[in-house]
Amino acid sequence: MLKKILRFILYLFAASVVYLVLCKWVMPPITITQLNALAGGYGLERDYVSWSEISPNVKLAAIASEDQLFPDHEGFDWKAIEKSMQDKPRKKRPKGAAASTISQQTAKNVFLWQGSGVMRYVRKIPEVIYTEGIELIWGKKRIMEVYLNVIEMGPGIFGIEAAAEHYFHKSARNLSRAEAAMIIACLPNPKKFTVVPMSRRVSWRYPQIMAQMNNLDGDPDVAELIR
């Protein structure tokens, strides 16, 4: 019985490796988060688009808000992880403050599941494996491209193209800096932090993202990545 279980786990892992490699060129047909949105009655709005169909403003907003070291790290922001571990347990931190990089978020969204509690800790080891895998096989532009296509940006709204059409009635390639910052500001809780009507959190957060976008304008690594 144990051998059968181990064999099944091995086959499952091998299949996931093949799937990871395929996703270098093919967008994920469905994710667990998207299935949960359907099961929860939120529906599923999405429209996958290529790298060239996403405005550089969106890419810059994502880096400015979610992971400013994205062009430079190899999947993990170890300094931020160390800092989060040194924080006092009683100190309340906002979601996402524990150094979750864009690479980690992409691995979690494509291959794993959301959620906290015990399942969060169960997810950690495979999250490390998949994060390292996409960094090695996909590269930064592909990681960002998939991230911006699969992440939830509103109740049942997945990806920047669906979000741009839903909120601003335009394609992702035509989003302004402010519009891109508004959409990214709904993270990490797009069901609660609404873009339209604009929640207090989004109205407070998006000017900060725009300020960080301005600060990153002169960074050559960022400029090269978002082209």
Order of alpha helices (4+ residues) and beta strands (2+ residues): alpha-alpha-beta-alpha-alpha-alpha-alpha-alpha-beta-alpha-alpha-alpha-alpha
